[in-house]
Amino acid sequence: MLDNPEIYREIDPGDMAGLLTAFPTQLPEGRKIAISVDLSGIDSSKVTNIVVCGMGGSAIGGDLVRAYTIDRLGTPIHINRDYNLPSFVGKNSLVIGSSYSGNTEETLFCFNEAGVRGAQRIAITTGGKLAEIAEGNGIPLIKLPPGLPPRAALGYSFSPILTIFEALGFIPNQDYALNETVESLIAGAESYGLNRPTERNEAKKLANKLQGKLPLIYSDDWHFNTVAVRFRGQINENSKQLAYSAVLPENNHNELVGWKNLGAPADRFIAIYLTDKDIHPKVRFRMELFGETQSGLGVETVWLNSNGESLLARMFSLIQLGDWTSYYLAILNREDPKPVKAIDKLKAALEKFEGK
C-alpha cells in the first residue's frame, strides 16, 4: 500500500508529505529570522530563570532546546504548558511566548501575566494577538512564516529559541551542530520519502509494525525525553492513533511492576526504545532488562538508534524518523494526516465557555 503513489493523493490532499520533505529548511530560515530581531532591550545579566510559554507544537521547540542544553545552560529553564505561571516568575525572568497562531489562549494568559509581574519578554509567532501585544509594547517579536500546522513548524519554533540563547550569551555558538543537523535532515528526507520503497525505507517499515498496535515509546530522561514526547504526539495528531511514552530510569520505579498484569493481549502492544551512543550506561542496561521483560511476555520490541556526530543531529534524526513514521501510519489508517478536527472542536467549545 505505501508504495502506491495514488494512495497519497487520495488520503493526503493537504500534502503533509511535502511539509515533511521541506522541513530541513526551517532550521536555517528560523535562525535567520531570529538573528534579524533587535534584542538590545533584553538585559541577560538580570535573567535568573527562563520560561517558555506554549502549547502543543509551539511548546515542543522550547522543550527540545531545554533537553538539548540541559548540560550546558547555566540558567534554569521551565516549559510552561498551562494558564498559570509559576510563582518564581518575576522581574528576573525571561519569558518567551511561543504560539504559532498567536491566539493560543493559555499562552496569552501567561504572557500577559508575565508582563504584569515585570518579566522581560520575547514573542515568537506568525501574528494574531501575541504579535499585537508584542508590537504594542515594544517587545522583541520573532515573526514566523504562516500557513503551517504548528506541529509541522517545529524548526521554526526550535531554532529561533536556540539562536536567542546564543545571542544573549546563555550558550556558545551552535553553527556546527545546526549545519550538520540540516545536512542530516536533507539526507533523511530522501531516505524516508515517498519514492523510497518499503524494503529500503525504515519509516514505512516501522509504520507497518505500528498499525493496530499501542506504541509504547521509551527514552532516557536526559536529552531524549522530549524526542519521545514528539514521537508520541505525532502519532496522536498525524496518525489519529493512541501512543504512550515514558522515561528511564523512572519507569523502573513504577511502571515495571505493572507489567505483571497486562490487561490486554501482548500482541496489542509494541515497545519502541530510543537509544543514543551517549546514553548513560546504567540507563541502557535498564532498557535492555526491561525490554527482555516485555519480550518474555510476548511484546514486540523495536530499538531505534540515533545517527549523527553532534547531539543535535542525533536528536533530530529520531524526530525525523518519528515524523515520517507517523505520516505513513496515517496513510495505513486511511486518515488525512493534516487536519486535527478533535482539537478544532475543543477550541470552538472553549470560545463559548463562560466560566473563569
C-alpha positions as CSV (number, residue, x, y, z in Angstrom):
1,M,0.0,0.0,0.0
2,L,2.7,2.5,1.0
3,D,4.5,2.1,-2.4
4,N,1.4,3.1,-4.4
5,P,1.7,6.8,-5.3
6,E,-2.0,7.1,-5.9
7,I,-2.8,6.5,-2.3
8,Y,-1.0,9.6,-1.2
9,R,-3.0,11.9,-3.5
10,E,-6.2,10.3,-2.1
11,I,-5.5,10.4,1.6
12,D,-3.1,13.4,1.9
13,P,-4.7,16.2,-0.1
14,G,-3.1,18.8,2.0
15,D,0.4,17.4,1.1
16,M,1.8,16.8,4.6
17,A,4.5,14.8,2.9
18,G,5.6,17.9,1.2
19,L,5.9,19.7,4.5
20,L,8.0,16.8,5.9
21,T,10.3,17.0,2.9
22,A,10.7,20.7,3.2
23,F,11.3,20.6,7.0
24,P,15.1,20.9,6.9
25,T,14.9,24.4,5.5
26,Q,13.1,25.6,8.7
27,L,16.2,25.4,10.9
28,P,18.3,27.9,8.9
29,E,15.3,30.1,8.0
30,G,14.2,30.3,11.6
31,R,17.7,31.2,12.7
32,K,18.0,33.9,10.0
33,I,14.7,35.5,11.2
34,A,15.8,35.4,14.9
35,I,19.2,37.0,14.1
36,S,17.4,39.9,12.4
37,V,15.4,40.8,15.5
38,D,16.8,43.5,17.8
39,L,17.3,42.0,21.3
40,S,19.2,45.0,22.7
41,G,16.4,45.7,25.0
42,I,16.8,42.4,26.8
43,D,19.3,42.6,29.7
44,S,20.5,39.0,30.0
45,S,22.6,39.9,33.1
46,K,19.4,40.2,35.1
47,V,17.9,36.9,34.0
48,T,18.0,34.2,36.7
49,N,15.4,31.9,35.1
50,I,13.8,31.4,31.6
51,V,10.2,30.3,31.0
52,V,8.9,29.3,27.6
53,C,5.1,29.5,27.4
54,G,3.5,27.4,24.7
55,M,1.2,24.5,23.9
56,G,1.5,21.5,21.6
57,G,3.6,22.1,18.5
58,S,4.6,25.6,19.7
59,A,5.8,24.3,23.0
60,I,7.9,21.4,21.8
61,G,10.5,23.6,20.2
62,G,11.3,25.1,23.6
63,D,11.2,21.7,25.2
64,L,13.7,20.5,22.7
65,V,16.0,23.4,23.5
66,R,15.7,22.6,27.2
67,A,16.6,18.9,26.6
68,Y,19.4,19.8,24.2
69,T,21.0,22.4,26.5
70,I,20.4,20.7,29.8
71,D,24.1,20.0,30.5
72,R,25.3,23.4,29.2
73,L,22.7,26.0,30.0
74,G,23.5,27.6,33.4
75,T,20.2,29.3,33.7
76,P,17.2,27.3,34.8
77,I,14.5,26.8,32.1
78,H,10.9,25.9,32.6
79,I,8.4,25.0,29.8
80,N,5.0,26.2,30.8
81,R,2.0,24.5,29.3
82,D,-0.8,26.0,31.3
83,Y,-2.9,29.0,32.1
84,N,-0.9,29.8,35.2
85,L,2.7,30.9,35.7
86,P,4.9,29.5,38.5
87,S,5.3,31.9,41.4
88,F,9.0,32.3,40.8
89,V,8.3,34.3,37.6
90,G,9.1,38.0,38.1
91,K,11.4,40.8,37.2
92,N,14.4,38.5,36.9
93,S,12.7,36.2,34.5
94,L,12.9,36.0,30.7
95,V,9.5,34.8,29.4
96,I,9.3,33.6,25.8
97,G,5.7,33.4,24.4
98,S,5.6,30.8,21.6
99,S,2.3,30.5,19.8
100,Y,2.4,29.7,16.0
101,S,-1.1,31.1,15.5
102,G,-0.6,33.9,18.0
103,N,-4.0,33.1,19.5
104,T,-3.3,30.2,21.9
105,E,-5.3,31.2,24.9
106,E,-3.1,29.5,27.5
107,T,0.0,31.2,26.1
108,L,-1.7,34.6,26.0
109,F,-2.8,34.3,29.6
110,C,0.7,33.6,30.8
111,F,2.4,36.1,28.5
112,N,0.2,38.9,29.8
113,E,0.7,37.8,33.4
114,A,4.5,37.8,32.9
115,G,4.2,41.5,31.8
116,V,2.2,42.3,35.0
117,R,5.0,40.7,37.1
118,G,7.7,42.8,35.3
119,A,9.4,39.9,33.4
120,Q,11.4,40.6,30.3
121,R,9.5,39.1,27.3
122,I,10.1,37.9,23.7
123,A,7.3,36.7,21.4
124,I,7.5,34.0,18.7
125,T,4.5,33.8,16.4
126,T,3.1,34.3,12.9
127,G,0.8,37.0,14.1
128,G,-2.5,37.1,16.0
129,K,-3.0,38.6,19.4
130,L,0.5,37.7,20.6
131,A,2.0,39.8,17.8
132,E,-0.3,42.6,18.7
133,I,0.8,42.5,22.3
134,A,4.5,42.5,21.3
135,E,4.2,45.3,18.8
136,G,2.1,47.4,21.1
137,N,4.5,47.1,24.0
138,G,7.9,47.3,22.2
139,I,8.6,43.6,22.9
140,P,11.0,41.8,20.6
141,L,8.9,39.9,18.0
142,I,10.2,36.9,16.0
143,K,7.6,36.7,13.2
144,L,7.4,33.3,11.6
145,P,6.2,32.3,8.1
146,P,2.4,31.4,8.3
147,G,0.4,28.7,6.8
148,L,1.7,25.5,8.5
149,P,0.1,23.2,11.1
150,P,2.1,24.1,14.3
151,R,3.4,20.6,14.6
152,A,4.8,20.9,11.1
153,A,6.7,24.1,12.1
154,L,9.0,22.5,14.7
155,G,12.1,24.0,13.0
156,Y,10.6,27.5,13.3
157,S,9.8,27.0,17.0
158,F,13.2,25.5,17.8
159,S,16.0,27.3,16.0
160,P,14.8,30.9,17.0
161,I,14.9,30.0,20.7
162,L,18.3,28.4,20.3
163,T,19.5,31.5,18.4
164,I,18.1,33.8,21.1
165,F,20.1,31.8,23.8
166,E,23.3,32.3,21.8
167,A,22.7,36.0,21.2
168,L,22.0,36.6,24.9
169,G,25.2,34.6,25.9
170,F,23.4,31.7,27.6
171,I,25.1,29.1,25.4
172,P,28.0,29.1,22.9
173,N,27.7,29.3,19.1
174,Q,25.8,26.4,17.6
175,D,26.6,26.8,13.9
176,Y,28.4,23.5,13.6
177,A,25.7,21.4,15.2
178,L,22.9,23.2,13.2
179,N,24.8,22.8,9.9
180,E,25.3,19.1,10.5
181,T,21.7,18.7,11.5
182,V,20.4,20.3,8.4
183,E,22.6,18.1,6.2
184,S,21.4,15.0,8.0
185,L,17.8,16.0,7.7
186,I,18.1,16.6,4.0
187,A,19.5,13.1,3.6
188,G,16.8,11.7,5.8
189,A,14.1,13.3,3.7
190,E,15.4,11.3,0.8
191,S,15.7,8.1,2.8
192,Y,12.2,8.3,4.2
193,G,10.4,10.0,1.3
194,L,7.5,8.6,-0.7
195,N,9.6,7.4,-3.6
196,R,11.8,5.2,-1.4
197,P,10.3,1.6,-1.5
198,T,9.3,-0.1,1.7
199,E,12.1,-2.6,1.7
200,R,14.6,0.3,1.9
201,N,12.5,2.7,3.9
202,E,12.7,2.4,7.7
203,A,9.8,4.8,8.3
204,K,7.5,2.7,6.1
205,K,8.6,-0.5,7.8
206,L,8.0,0.9,11.2
207,A,4.6,2.2,10.3
208,N,3.6,-1.2,9.2
209,K,4.7,-2.6,12.5
210,L,2.7,0.0,14.5
211,Q,-0.6,-0.2,12.7
212,G,-3.3,-1.6,15.0
213,K,-0.9,-1.5,18.0
214,L,-0.4,0.7,21.0
215,P,3.1,2.1,20.7
216,L,5.0,2.4,24.0
217,I,7.9,4.8,23.4
218,Y,10.8,4.8,25.9
219,S,13.8,7.1,26.2
220,D,16.3,8.3,28.7
221,D,15.2,11.3,30.9
222,W,18.2,13.5,29.9
223,H,18.4,14.5,26.2
224,F,15.8,12.3,24.5
225,N,12.8,12.7,26.8
226,T,11.3,15.4,24.6
227,V,12.1,13.4,21.4
228,A,9.9,10.6,22.9
229,V,7.1,13.1,23.6
230,R,7.4,14.4,20.0
231,F,7.2,10.8,18.6
232,R,4.1,10.1,20.7
233,G,2.4,13.4,19.8
234,Q,3.0,12.9,16.1
235,I,1.3,9.5,16.2
236,N,-1.6,11.1,18.1
237,E,-2.1,14.0,15.7
238,N,-0.9,12.7,12.3
239,S,-2.0,9.1,12.6
240,K,-5.0,9.7,14.8
241,Q,-3.9,6.8,17.0
242,L,-3.0,6.5,20.6
243,A,0.6,6.2,21.8
244,Y,2.3,6.3,25.1
245,S,5.8,7.5,26.2
246,A,7.8,7.1,29.4
247,V,11.4,7.6,30.5
248,L,14.0,5.5,32.2
249,P,15.2,5.1,35.0
250,E,11.9,6.5,36.4
251,N,10.0,3.8,34.6
252,N,11.8,1.1,36.6
253,H,10.5,2.6,39.9
254,N,6.8,2.2,39.0
255,E,5.6,1.0,35.5
256,L,7.9,-2.0,35.6
257,V,5.7,-3.6,38.3
258,G,2.6,-3.0,36.3
259,W,3.7,-5.4,33.6
260,K,2.6,-8.3,35.8
261,N,-1.0,-7.9,34.6
262,L,-1.1,-6.6,31.1
263,G,-4.9,-6.1,30.9
264,A,-4.8,-6.8,27.1
265,P,-3.2,-9.3,24.8
266,A,0.6,-8.8,24.5
267,D,0.3,-8.6,20.7
268,R,-1.6,-5.3,21.0
269,F,1.5,-3.5,22.4
270,I,4.8,-2.7,20.7
271,A,7.7,-1.2,22.6
272,I,9.9,1.3,20.9
273,Y,13.3,2.2,22.5
274,L,15.0,5.4,21.5
275,T,18.7,5.0,22.1
276,D,21.9,7.1,21.7
277,K,25.6,6.4,21.8
278,D,26.0,8.7,24.9
279,I,23.1,7.4,26.9
280,H,24.1,6.7,30.5
281,P,25.3,3.0,30.6
282,K,23.1,2.2,33.5
283,V,20.1,3.6,31.7
284,R,21.0,1.4,28.7
285,F,21.3,-1.6,30.9
286,R,17.9,-0.9,32.4
287,M,16.4,-0.5,29.0
288,E,17.8,-3.9,27.9
289,L,16.5,-5.6,31.0
290,F,13.0,-4.0,30.7
291,G,12.9,-4.9,27.0
292,E,13.7,-8.5,27.9
293,T,10.8,-8.5,30.4
294,Q,8.4,-7.2,27.7
295,S,9.7,-9.7,25.1
296,G,9.3,-12.5,27.6
297,L,5.6,-11.6,27.8
298,G,5.2,-11.7,24.1
299,V,5.5,-7.9,23.4
300,E,7.5,-7.0,20.3
301,T,10.4,-4.6,21.0
302,V,11.9,-2.2,18.4
303,W,15.2,-0.4,19.0
304,L,15.9,2.8,17.2
305,N,19.4,4.2,17.3
306,S,20.2,7.9,16.7
307,N,22.5,8.9,13.9
308,G,25.0,11.8,13.7
309,E,28.1,13.3,15.3
310,S,26.6,16.2,17.2
311,L,23.9,15.7,19.8
312,L,21.6,18.0,17.9
313,A,21.8,15.9,14.7
314,R,21.3,12.8,16.7
315,M,18.2,14.1,18.4
316,F,16.7,15.3,15.2
317,S,17.5,12.0,13.4
318,L,15.0,10.3,15.7
319,I,12.5,13.2,15.5
320,Q,12.5,12.9,11.7
321,L,12.1,9.1,11.7
322,G,9.1,9.6,14.1
323,D,7.6,12.3,11.9
324,W,7.7,10.2,8.8
325,T,6.6,7.0,10.6
326,S,3.5,8.8,11.9
327,Y,2.8,10.1,8.4
328,Y,2.9,6.6,6.9
329,L,0.8,5.3,9.8
330,A,-1.8,7.9,9.0
331,I,-1.9,6.6,5.4
332,L,-2.3,3.0,6.6
333,N,-5.1,4.1,8.9
334,R,-6.6,6.0,5.9
335,E,-6.6,9.2,7.9
336,D,-5.7,12.6,6.4
337,P,-2.6,13.5,8.5
338,K,-3.1,17.3,8.3
339,P,-6.4,18.1,10.0
340,V,-6.9,17.8,13.8
341,K,-10.7,18.0,13.9
342,A,-10.9,17.0,17.6
343,I,-8.7,19.9,18.6
344,D,-10.6,22.3,16.4
345,K,-13.9,21.1,18.0
346,L,-12.4,21.7,21.5
347,K,-11.2,25.2,20.6
348,A,-14.7,26.1,19.3
349,A,-16.3,24.9,22.5
350,L,-13.8,26.9,24.6
351,E,-14.7,30.1,22.7
352,K,-18.3,29.6,24.2
353,F,-17.0,28.9,27.7
354,E,-18.3,31.5,30.1
355,G,-16.6,30.4,33.3
356,K,-13.3,31.8,34.7
